[in-house]
Structure formats: C-alpha cells, structure tokens
C-alpha cells in the first residue's frame, strides 16, 4: 500500500489507524491480585466461539446485557483480525434472530453503505465487485472474507424474509461516490426541475470520476482554498434543498436532504487545514460527531435497531488522546440516545493482525502475551479462554480496577503503535475478551 500523504494528514482518521500513534499518558499503578480476577470471573460468561453459525445459547447473556438498547456499538481492538470480524458477524446474526436488530452499520462511507444495501435488499450488483471498488485506500480493511460472508448472509436472510429485511449502512464520509450526486440531482430534476441547473452548477467538478484512492489522494493534496470553495458550494446546495417544500413524498425528500448533507460532510471534512494542530483536532471532533449523527438519523428514519461496527476508540465514551481527539462517537451517541446506546469493547491477549509498517508496506504482525501491568494481562487470567462481561455489574475490587487507566492495545491501520492508557469501565458498558486472535484474510491481496 502506497502512502501518498503526509504524516499529519495520516493522523486524521482513527479508523485509518495512524491517529492511534502518539505518546501515551502515564499509567496508573494499581493492584491486579487474585481478588480482581475473581470479581471479574464471577460476572464473566464464557463465549463458545467467534465463528458464525451453530448454537448461540452462549450469547443469551449478551442479550440480557443489551436489554432495550436501539444502537449497540461493537468495537474492535485491531482493524484487521479475523476473530473480531467473525464475531461481529455471529453476534449480528444472533441479534437479528433474537433481539430484532435489522441494520449492520460500518465505519465506512455512506455511499458505499447504500451500494451494499441495494445488494442486501434487492440483489442489485455483485458484492465482491462492490467491496473491491469501494473498500480501497484507507477503507481496504473492510474488503475481507468475513464481511463478504456477512453481506451474503444478509442477502440470503432477505430472500427468506422479504417483508422484514435487514439493512446495511455506512456512517462515514471520507469518500462520497458518484451515485450519491446522481441521486440528489435526479431527485431535484424530478421534484424541483427549475432548480436542476443551479444544482448542476453547485456540484460541478465534485462528482468523482476516478477510483476511491485516487479521489482521496487528490482531495488531500488540493490547495486549501480550493477545498474550502468546494465546501461553500456543497453547503449552498444543501441549504437550497432544505428550503424547499417536501411535497407529496416527505420520505423521499428526507432521504434526498440526508444524501445532500453527506455530500456536504465530505466537502467540509476536506476543508479543514490538517497541518494546523487546532484544525486537526477540530476535524476529528467533527468526524465523530457527524458519524454519530448519521447513525442516529438512520435509526430514527428506518426504525431499526442498529449494530454499529467500528474501532474500540470510536464506540467508546472516553477519548484515548483528548488533546488530539477531543470526543468520541460513542460519547456523541450517548448524548443523543441516552441509555438506548450501548458500547461493547474488545480486548485480546495475543495473536496477529494486518497493518501497514513505517515504509507503507502491508504486513502481518504477531504479538505475544500482554504484559502483567496491562488491562489485557489481567483480563486473560480469568478462568475462561474467551468471555463476555457486563462491566456495569462487576463488583469490588474489580470495579475500581476497571475505573483506572492502564496500558491497553489499540491497533489501527499502522503499526508499530504504542499502548494507550484506557479505563475500560469508563469507556464501555460490556467487554468481550479473546485469548488469541488471527489476522484477517484481505481480499484482492
């Protein structure tokens, strides 16, 4: 994988991994004696497997923990380990069958999600081709065999249940495909034909005509003044559409406005001055707030329960590096949804993952057992190989242990990266700990 952008720009996207790189804060020294492990073990529920299919009685404890939540953020401690992806597939299938969940949301672009949703709902297109075309550049991690299996299962489910389908969404916006521009302009042409020429002028030169990676590289290297001018135009288009009457089809109007809003989100993201530290932090704050808003909008407008897949850092409540990343998506979702949002974090003791090295080369990395003073080192001493634990119900002294920060592995797309000091009990409601993980199988590589 080639790295075309500066280190500063690469540090912008947590889902892209490099913003996990930085000097960790000082760890807090606490006791990790057998009483902490015992308290954790009393609330732990063993996990039979991460692989989808087969008996899911071991997930009934998770059902009780989730309760009436409408949006569940499901994290991943690495961006490219098979076990996290497979487990999300398994849990989503179970929640569809047992808890009425109907949307799988991914830390990927909104327009990509709509393409995959068309396949899941209507069988439109080839999921392999869609994933190959859409999951490029910084999104390539999602082009893996586990997510392909999930998407194919979702389509098969909808064939069997056409009146109660599952859906796929993307909540991010670093890439907005040409389909979204076409959707908005075609809606305007049908509904407000007198505005078509104005929208064509406002969107001129913005609709992508190249692949995802070329588009992103080109946008990042564009002069800042030009990026800001684009954001002015997308904002004007959005405001113009918002001023129109919804007409006879309010639902179609709402979707058109949201699609125009996502086009504007993309332009506004690239209009930040990524070389300025304050602007950098503001861009990251903007990104997580917007991803949260997109999820809330989708949940409200589809009426579906949502399983949100993202990095542990995004779905959690506390920022791992507040100076750079002031507030996380999970915190914004809790602000919007209250107790209807739930965060599930993940940890692992050892194993492998894919990540890009300092020279921009994709590598498979393997880590040994976590150290004794880390969160994972203590969690792995619990008497189950893999397990689920409700952090809200853990008693003393583990409750206090979970409330204090200590080194924790957070691996994005780049490695090496340091461990960050995380207080698991303040970051997540539920934790799934895996003893060992294996690198995901990336497609097209």
Phi, psi and omega per residue, in radians:
X1 nan 2.213 -3.126
X2 -1.466 2.529 3.094
X3 -1.910 1.912 -3.067
X4 -1.700 -0.208 -2.996
X5 -1.921 2.880 3.127
X6 -1.230 2.856 3.099
X7 -1.063 -0.596 3.128
X8 -1.111 -0.806 -3.141
X9 -1.165 -0.674 3.130
X10 -1.096 -0.439 -3.121
X11 -1.358 0.129 -3.010
X12 -1.504 -0.545 -2.958
X13 -1.956 1.975 3.109
X14 -1.117 -0.663 3.100
X15 -1.116 -0.327 3.117
X16 -1.644 -0.098 2.853
X17 1.672 -0.654 -2.948
X18 -1.244 -0.324 3.103
X19 -1.301 -0.050 2.995
X20 -1.430 -0.081 -3.115
X21 -1.597 2.245 3.141
X22 2.910 3.032 -3.118
X23 -1.377 2.100 -3.118
X24 -1.271 2.648 3.072
X25 -1.221 2.899 -3.101
X26 -1.125 2.391 -3.134
X27 -1.332 2.670 3.080
X28 -1.730 2.148 -3.109
X29 -1.395 2.172 3.116
X30 -2.437 2.829 3.122
X31 -1.282 2.438 3.053
X32 -2.197 0.821 -3.088
X33 -1.348 -3.090 -3.020
X34 -1.132 -0.377 3.136
X35 -1.221 -0.579 3.058
X36 -1.176 -0.827 3.123
X37 -1.058 -0.721 3.138
X38 -1.109 -0.709 3.123
X39 -1.154 -0.662 3.068
X40 -1.136 -0.752 -3.077
X41 -1.131 -0.565 -3.132
X42 -1.160 -0.447 3.128
X43 -1.796 -0.052 -3.072
X44 -1.406 2.551 3.085
X45 -2.158 2.125 -3.065
X46 -1.111 2.514 3.111
X47 -1.806 2.166 -3.062
X48 -1.175 -0.772 -3.074
X49 -2.861 2.835 2.997
X50 -1.654 -0.228 -3.015
X51 -1.393 2.374 3.121
X52 -1.206 2.714 3.138
X53 1.716 2.717 3.087
X54 1.459 -2.890 -3.059
X55 -1.148 2.378 3.132
X56 -2.144 0.401 3.129
X57 -1.071 -0.456 3.114
X58 -1.185 -0.254 3.132
X59 -1.607 -0.016 3.138
X60 -1.106 -0.575 3.080
X61 -1.084 -0.680 3.096
X62 -1.112 -0.674 3.082
X63 -0.959 -0.821 -3.124
X64 -1.127 -0.677 3.141
X65 -1.142 -0.693 -3.111
X66 -1.204 -0.666 3.112
X67 0.989 -2.327 -3.072
X68 -1.570 0.232 -3.103
X69 -0.972 2.450 3.126
X70 -1.686 -0.444 3.085
X71 -2.287 2.201 3.113
X72 -2.081 2.044 3.051
X73 -1.480 2.150 -3.083
X74 -2.010 1.932 -3.035
X75 -1.505 -3.127 3.065
X76 -2.614 2.307 -3.086
X77 -1.407 -0.266 2.945
X78 -2.327 2.761 3.130
X79 -1.583 0.037 -3.098
X80 -2.714 1.005 2.987
X81 -2.079 2.279 -3.117
X82 -0.926 -0.738 -3.000
X83 -1.089 -0.671 3.108
X84 -1.199 -0.754 3.132
X85 -1.138 -0.790 -3.134
X86 -1.113 -0.704 -3.135
X87 -1.137 -0.660 3.088
X88 -1.105 -0.691 3.064
X89 -1.048 -0.860 -3.116
X90 -1.074 -0.808 -3.112
X91 -1.158 -0.708 3.137
X92 -1.102 -0.806 3.111
X93 -0.979 -0.761 -3.131
X94 -1.126 -0.769 -3.120
X95 -1.184 -0.544 3.041
X96 -1.092 -0.810 -3.063
X97 -1.323 -0.618 -2.966
X98 -1.888 -0.429 -3.044
X99 -2.150 0.066 3.076
X100 1.317 0.340 3.063
X101 -1.241 2.507 -3.080
X102 -2.359 -0.029 3.118
X103 -2.256 2.298 2.934
X104 -1.810 2.041 -3.123
X105 -1.868 2.352 -3.070
X106 -2.087 2.591 3.036
X107 -1.282 1.092 3.116
X108 -2.406 3.085 -3.008
X109 -1.244 2.631 3.132
X110 -1.019 -0.796 -3.090
X111 -1.185 -0.607 3.049
X112 -1.104 -0.763 3.111
X113 -1.019 -0.681 3.133
X114 -1.170 -0.645 3.090
X115 -1.116 -0.793 3.118
X116 -1.196 -0.573 3.100
X117 -1.148 -0.646 3.071
X118 -1.082 -0.639 3.075
X119 -1.214 -0.820 -3.093
X120 -1.077 -0.720 -3.095
X121 -1.412 -0.754 -2.936
X122 -2.114 -0.055 -3.088
X123 1.291 0.351 -3.089
X124 -1.405 2.145 3.084
X125 1.506 3.101 3.131
X126 -1.912 2.063 -3.078
X127 -1.047 -0.569 3.114
X128 -1.112 -0.761 3.137
X129 -1.206 -0.735 3.133
X130 -1.041 -0.812 -3.126
X131 -1.133 -0.681 3.126
X132 -1.149 -0.664 -3.115
X133 -1.342 -0.632 -3.012
X134 -1.608 -0.674 -3.062
X135 -1.589 1.252 3.104
X136 -2.027 3.057 3.044
X137 0.919 -2.184 -3.081
X138 -1.291 -0.171 3.102
X139 -1.738 0.111 -3.028
X140 -1.091 -0.371 -3.094
X141 -1.097 -0.446 -3.120
X142 -1.442 -0.153 3.104
X143 -1.503 1.207 -3.088
X144 -2.212 2.873 -3.061
X145 -1.184 -0.495 -3.133
X146 -1.205 -0.767 3.131
X147 -1.239 -0.531 3.040
X148 -1.084 -0.757 3.093
X149 -1.066 -0.719 3.136
X150 -1.095 -0.836 -3.113
X151 -1.088 -0.709 3.123
X152 -1.162 -0.652 3.073
X153 -1.124 -0.709 3.133
X154 -1.068 -0.716 3.108
X155 -1.132 -0.764 3.132
X156 -1.096 -0.677 3.104
X157 -1.071 -0.747 -3.109
X158 -1.210 -0.531 3.046
X159 -1.098 -0.652 3.135
X160 -1.405 -0.433 -3.067
X161 -2.281 1.122 -3.056
X162 -1.122 -0.385 -3.104
X163 -1.610 -0.070 -3.134
X164 -2.535 1.154 -2.943
X165 -1.402 2.799 2.939
X166 -1.630 2.787 -3.053
X167 -2.329 2.800 3.106
X168 -2.157 2.330 3.082
X169 -2.370 2.720 2.963
X170 -2.035 2.437 -3.061
X171 -1.896 0.028 -3.038
X172 -1.782 3.141 -2.965
X173 -2.664 0.260 3.131
X174 -1.189 -0.257 3.054
X175 -2.387 2.250 2.999
X176 -2.161 2.005 -3.027
X177 -1.279 2.897 -3.102
X178 -1.088 -0.467 -3.119
X179 -1.032 -0.613 -3.090
X180 -1.224 -0.700 3.065
X181 -1.071 -0.730 3.140
X182 -1.121 -0.709 -3.134
X183 -1.067 -0.783 -3.113
X184 -1.196 -0.847 -3.082
X185 -1.180 -0.617 3.090
X186 -1.186 -0.656 3.071
X187 -1.099 -0.784 3.128
X188 -1.071 -0.746 -3.123
X189 -1.091 -0.635 3.141
X190 -1.328 -0.689 -2.936
X191 -1.727 -0.641 3.138
X192 -2.313 1.170 -3.025
X193 -0.981 -0.462 -3.139
X194 -1.209 -0.251 -3.127
X195 -1.726 -0.078 -3.031
X196 -1.023 -0.797 -3.097
X197 -1.106 -0.652 -3.139
X198 -1.160 -0.735 3.112
X199 -1.159 -0.679 3.084
X200 -1.031 -0.686 -3.138
X201 -1.224 -0.718 -3.112
X202 -1.200 -0.570 -3.125
X203 -1.658 0.071 -3.076
X204 -1.028 2.233 3.101
X205 1.425 -0.018 -3.088
X206 -1.690 -0.554 -3.109
X207 -1.115 2.147 -3.088
X208 -1.095 2.435 3.053
X209 -2.139 0.159 -3.106
X210 -2.266 3.054 -3.131
X211 -1.282 3.001 -3.021
X212 -1.027 -0.844 -3.066
X213 -1.131 -0.774 3.128
X214 -1.085 -0.707 3.131
X215 -1.081 -0.843 -3.086
X216 -1.146 -0.761 3.127
X217 -1.079 -0.771 -3.138
X218 -1.095 -0.677 -3.133
X219 -1.200 -0.769 -3.133
X220 -1.091 -0.594 -3.078
X221 -1.590 -0.012 3.108
X222 -1.222 2.529 3.082
X223 -0.966 2.490 -3.067
X224 -1.012 -0.708 -3.122
X225 -1.053 -0.674 3.122
X226 -1.210 -0.671 3.103
X227 -1.109 -0.699 3.127
X228 -1.179 -0.654 3.123
X229 -1.116 -0.649 3.091
X230 -1.099 -0.739 -3.141
X231 -1.120 -0.595 3.074
X232 -1.084 -0.768 -3.104
X233 -1.192 -0.746 3.122
X234 -1.147 -0.605 3.077
X235 -1.144 -0.685 3.098
X236 -1.132 -0.697 3.110
X237 -1.104 -0.769 3.125
X238 -1.094 -0.812 -3.138
X239 -1.079 -0.688 3.134
X240 -1.105 -0.744 3.136
X241 -1.175 -0.670 3.136
X242 -1.120 -0.459 -3.113
X243 -1.400 -0.118 -3.109
X244 -1.494 2.727 3.054
X245 -1.285 2.432 3.122
X246 -1.078 -0.383 3.109
X247 1.257 -2.634 -3.025
X248 -1.398 -0.211 -3.080
X249 -2.275 1.400 -3.109
X250 -1.048 -0.563 -3.136
X251 -1.148 -0.784 3.099
X252 -1.095 -0.648 3.101
X253 -1.111 -0.808 -3.141
X254 -1.023 -0.746 3.136
X255 -1.178 -0.675 3.117
X256 -1.123 -0.716 3.113
X257 -1.130 -0.718 3.127
X258 -1.135 -0.729 3.106
X259 -1.081 -0.724 3.085
X260 -1.144 -0.593 3.101
X261 -1.142 -0.672 3.126
X262 -1.187 -0.696 3.041
X263 -0.994 -0.735 3.119
X264 -1.192 -0.651 3.092
X265 -1.011 -0.774 3.135
X266 -1.049 -0.866 -3.111
X267 -1.113 -0.701 -3.130
X268 -1.191 -0.592 3.085
X269 -1.069 -0.861 -3.108
X270 -1.251 -0.195 3.140
X271 -1.456 -0.096 3.036
X272 -1.270 2.594 3.047
X273 -1.529 1.672 -3.010
X274 -1.219 -0.250 3.120
X275 -1.447 -0.215 3.129
X276 -1.667 2.156 -3.061
X277 -0.989 -0.706 3.138
X278 -1.188 -0.705 3.092
X279 -1.175 -0.622 3.092
X280 -1.027 -0.903 3.130
X281 -1.081 -0.684 3.128
X282 -1.122 -0.640 3.135
X283 -1.156 -0.658 -3.139
X284 -1.258 -0.651 3.033
X285 -1.081 -0.772 3.115
X286 -1.045 -0.779 -3.074
X287 -1.066 -0.871 -3.104
X288 -1.178 -0.606 3.107
X289 -1.142 -0.697 -3.117
X290 -1.256 -0.716 3.086
X291 -1.043 -0.715 3.094
X292 -1.099 -0.766 -3.125
X293 -1.098 -0.682 3.112
X294 -1.105 -0.709 3.123
X295 -1.141 -0.779 3.137
X296 -1.088 -0.746 3.123
X297 -1.057 -0.812 -3.122
X298 -1.069 -0.808 -3.104
X299 -1.073 -0.746 -3.119
X300 -1.216 -0.673 -3.048
X301 -1.463 -0.423 3.067
X302 -1.688 -0.349 -3.106
X303 1.242 0.289 -3.073
X304 -1.742 2.669 2.947
X305 -1.374 2.481 -2.952
X306 -2.124 2.281 2.892
X307 -1.740 2.006 -3.080
X308 -1.732 2.103 3.131
X309 -1.760 2.150 3.115
X310 -2.805 3.110 3.079
X311 -1.134 2.655 3.067
X312 -0.865 -0.702 -3.098
X313 -1.074 -0.665 -3.104
X314 -1.279 -0.773 -3.027
X315 -1.352 -0.244 -3.093
X316 -1.403 3.084 -3.062
X317 -1.697 -0.558 -3.073
X318 -1.812 2.434 3.104
X319 -1.263 2.345 3.129
X320 -1.306 -0.410 -3.136
X321 -2.548 1.405 -2.979
X322 -1.015 -0.535 -3.120
X323 -1.149 -0.591 -3.134
X324 -1.684 -0.659 -3.054
X325 -2.210 1.524 -2.921
X326 -1.116 -0.621 -3.056
X327 -2.642 2.426 -3.018
X328 -1.702 2.820 3.140
X329 -0.976 -0.710 -3.141
X330 -1.062 -0.654 3.113
X331 -1.180 -0.703 3.073
X332 -1.114 -0.707 3.127
X333 -1.144 -0.679 3.082
X334 -1.129 -0.665 3.082
X335 -1.047 -0.712 -3.069
X336 -1.407 -0.677 -2.975
X337 -1.908 -0.193 -3.080
X338 1.072 -2.387 -3.105
X339 -1.247 -0.097 3.069
X340 -1.295 -0.151 3.008
X341 -1.877 2.457 -3.114
X342 -2.372 2.416 -3.135
X343 -1.912 2.215 3.075
X344 -1.978 1.976 3.089
X345 -1.661 2.890 3.125
X346 -2.328 2.615 3.025
X347 -2.447 2.879 3.090
X348 -2.618 2.681 -3.103
X349 -1.577 -0.666 -3.050
X350 -2.756 2.960 3.054
X351 2.298 -2.778 -2.970
X352 -2.281 2.842 3.132
X353 -2.806 2.841 3.024
X354 -1.665 2.437 3.061
X355 -2.829 2.849 -3.111
X356 -1.616 2.329 -3.127
X357 -1.484 -3.070 -3.069
X358 -1.100 -0.364 -3.125
X359 -1.682 0.151 3.129
X360 1.379 0.270 -3.123
X361 -1.737 2.347 3.075
X362 -1.233 2.277 3.141
X363 -2.395 2.722 2.946
X364 -1.656 2.129 -3.117
X365 -1.867 2.500 3.105
X366 -2.227 2.248 3.136
X367 -1.987 2.493 3.069
X368 -1.429 -2.958 -3.099
X369 -1.018 2.542 3.102
X370 -1.160 2.697 -3.111
X371 -1.251 2.835 -3.059
X372 -1.185 -0.391 -3.112
X373 -1.756 0.262 3.124
X374 -1.740 2.860 3.025
X375 -1.036 -0.796 -3.068
X376 -1.148 -0.613 -3.130
X377 -1.054 -0.678 3.094
X378 -1.341 -0.763 -3.123
X379 -1.023 -0.570 -3.094
X380 -1.336 -0.138 3.096
X381 -1.474 -0.192 3.055
X382 -1.070 2.596 -2.971
X383 -1.326 0.328 3.042
X384 -2.162 2.488 3.130
X385 -1.117 -0.919 3.090
X386 -2.235 2.455 -3.077
X387 -2.785 2.905 3.084
X388 -2.049 2.429 3.097
X389 -2.459 2.357 3.075
X390 -1.461 1.849 -3.058
X391 -1.146 -0.363 -3.113
X392 -1.320 -0.300 -3.054
X393 -1.903 -0.069 -3.115
X394 -1.173 2.341 -3.126
X395 -1.567 3.120 3.104
X396 -1.217 2.620 0.006
X397 -1.540 0.028 -3.116
X398 -1.158 -0.524 3.116
X399 -1.037 -0.791 3.122
X400 -1.180 -0.673 3.109
X401 -1.047 -0.758 3.141
X402 -1.190 -0.393 -3.114
X403 -1.477 -0.046 -3.122
X404 -1.963 2.594 -3.065
X405 -1.424 2.474 3.010
X406 -2.738 2.880 -3.046
X407 -0.976 2.363 -3.096
X408 -2.511 2.425 3.135
X409 -1.318 2.191 3.015
X410 -2.292 1.774 -3.084
X411 -1.926 2.118 3.066
X412 -1.699 -2.207 -3.108
X413 -1.649 -0.305 -3.116
X414 -1.949 2.510 3.083
X415 -2.614 2.531 0.127
X416 -1.231 2.634 2.982
X417 -2.503 2.643 -3.052
X418 -1.357 2.886 2.936
X419 -1.386 2.498 3.088
X420 -1.894 2.623 3.122
X421 -1.401 2.051 -3.051
X422 -2.215 2.375 2.960
X423 -1.692 1.761 -3.011
X424 -1.045 -0.676 -3.099
X425 -1.215 -0.358 3.086
X426 -1.661 -0.190 -3.089
X427 -1.734 -0.513 -3.044
X428 -2.441 2.790 3.046
X429 -1.585 -0.636 -3.067
X430 -2.269 2.582 3.095
X431 -2.273 2.384 3.002
X432 -2.010 2.082 3.140
X433 -1.887 2.287 3.095
X434 -2.003 2.387 -3.138
X435 -1.196 -0.761 -3.078
X436 -2.480 2.480 3.047
X437 -2.203 2.731 3.107
X438 -2.144 2.595 -3.114
X439 -1.033 2.485 3.086
X440 -1.217 2.729 3.043
X441 -1.653 1.880 3.139
X442 -1.424 2.405 3.107
X443 -1.404 2.786 3.093
X444 1.101 0.395 3.116
X445 -2.405 nan nan
